[in-house]
Amino acid sequence: MKRAGARWLYFLFAGVLLGATGCSLIPTPVPALPPGTLLPVPTAVPGGPTCAHVLFVRAAREPAGTWRFEVTVQHADEGPDHYADRWEVLIPLPDGRTLRYSRPITQPHLQEQPFTLALSGIEIPAGATQATVRAHDSRDGYGGREITVDLNVAAGPGFQVVR
């Protein structure tokens, strides 16, 4: 019982820090590290422990010309009522529109954190040079660490591109 009370107090305190709207979108700089390096999610930043964070993205061009994104997400999943429930790839187009691809996450990953899931068949039109990957959680929405992938380079902060 004492442990459950401490958890309740922790989430109450986190909620006060975050405000009533859930996760707060505060840009968190990601240092340049070798491809494949997983980054710890700082728990002292607003939104840190309760938001779904993208830790690493691997974007690989498929033989058919489409792309496969493998995305590593970290979230303090609690169960079916609060877990990271999807991640998205947002591709800004030169004409101002944005393509959105979504990868649903159908179950909590209570014992597997962080976890990596993939989505294939992503079409990136000519002229598009970036893709932003963000994660969503079932209670608080968006607001954790996002990673913007520069599709013109082999690697960058938190991502790797394979052609």
N, C-alpha and C positions, 0 to 999 in steps of 0.2 A: 504494500500500500504506500509505503514511504517513497518508493521509486516512482510510482505513478504520479504522486503529488509533485515530485521534483520535475517530472516531464511536463506536467500541466503548467507549473510555474515558469519553466523555460520557454514554452510556447507563448504564454501570456506576455512575458518580457520581450520576446522576439516580435510579437504582434504590436506592442507599444512602439518598439523601435521602427518597425516598418510602416506603421500607420494602418488605418482600417482598410486600405485598398490592396493589401497583399504585398507581393514583391515590388520592390522599387527598382526601376531601370536606371542603374548607375553604372556608367562605363567602367570596366575594370581592365586596366592595361595588362596585356599578356606578353611576357618577355620572350625574346627570340630564343628558342631552344631547338635541339635536333629533332627532326621528324620522328613521331612516335612517342615523344616524351609526354607523359600525363602530368597535368598540373594539379596541385592541390587547390581546393576551393577554400579561400580564406573565410573563416567563420566570423571574423570581426567586422566585415563590411556589411552595410545594410543589405538585407535580402540574402546574405550568404547562406545560412544553413537551411532556409525554408524554400528557396527557389531551385528550379531545375537549371543546372549549368551545363553548357557544352564545354567539354574539356579538350577534345581533339577531333579533327575532321580529316579524313583521307578521301580525296576526290580522284577517281580513276576513270579515264576514258575507256569505254567498252568497244569491242570490235565493230559493233553496229553504228558507232558514232555517238551513242548516248553516253551518259555518265552514271557511275555508281558512287554513292556517298556512303561512307562508313563513319558513323558518328558516335563518339563516346560521351555519355551523359552521366552526370552525378546528381542525385537528389536523395533527400532523407525520406524515402518512401515509408509510409506508416501502415498501409493496407489499401483495400479497394476504395476507400473514401478519400485518400490523399496519396497520390503517386505521380511520377512523371508519366503523362499519358500520350505524349507525342513530341516529335521534333519536326521542324520545317526547314526547307531550303527556299530562300527568297532570292530571285534573280532579277535585278533591275535591268530593264531594256532601254536601249537608246531613245525610244519614243516616249519614255516616261512611265510606261506600264511596268508592272512587276509580276513575274511568274511565281507561283507558289506550289511547291510539292510538299506533301505532308506524309510522314511515316507514323502511323498510329502505334502506340505501345499498349498492348491489351491486358497487361497484368503488372502488378507491383514487382519490383526487384528488391525484395527485402534483404536477401542474403547475398546479393550480387551487386556490389557498388564499387567503382563505377561499372557501367555496362555499355556494350557496343552493339548497335544494330545497323543494318544496311538498307538502302533503297536503291534499286537499279532502274534504268530506263528514263533517267532525267534528261530532258532535251534542253540544251543550252544553245539558243540561237546565235548566229553570227553577230558580232558586235557586242555581245554581253561578255564582260571581263571579270565580273565578281559574282559571288554567291554568299549570302549571309545565312548562317545556320543558327537557329534559336530553338530552345526547348520550352515546353509548356507543362505546367502541372495542374492536376484536376481541381485543386482548391484555389490556388493563388494566380494562375495564369502564367503570363510571361514575366520576365524581369531579371532572370539570371544572366550569367555570362553568355554572350554571343560571340561567334567567331566569323569574321569575314574572310573568305577565301579569295585570293587573287589568282585567277585561273591562268595567268600569263607567266607565273613563276613556279619553280619546283617545290618550294617550301616557304613557310613564313611562320609567324607566331601562332602556334596552335594548329597548323595545318600542313598537309602534304598534298601535292598534285602529281598524278602519274598519267602521262600521255602515252 
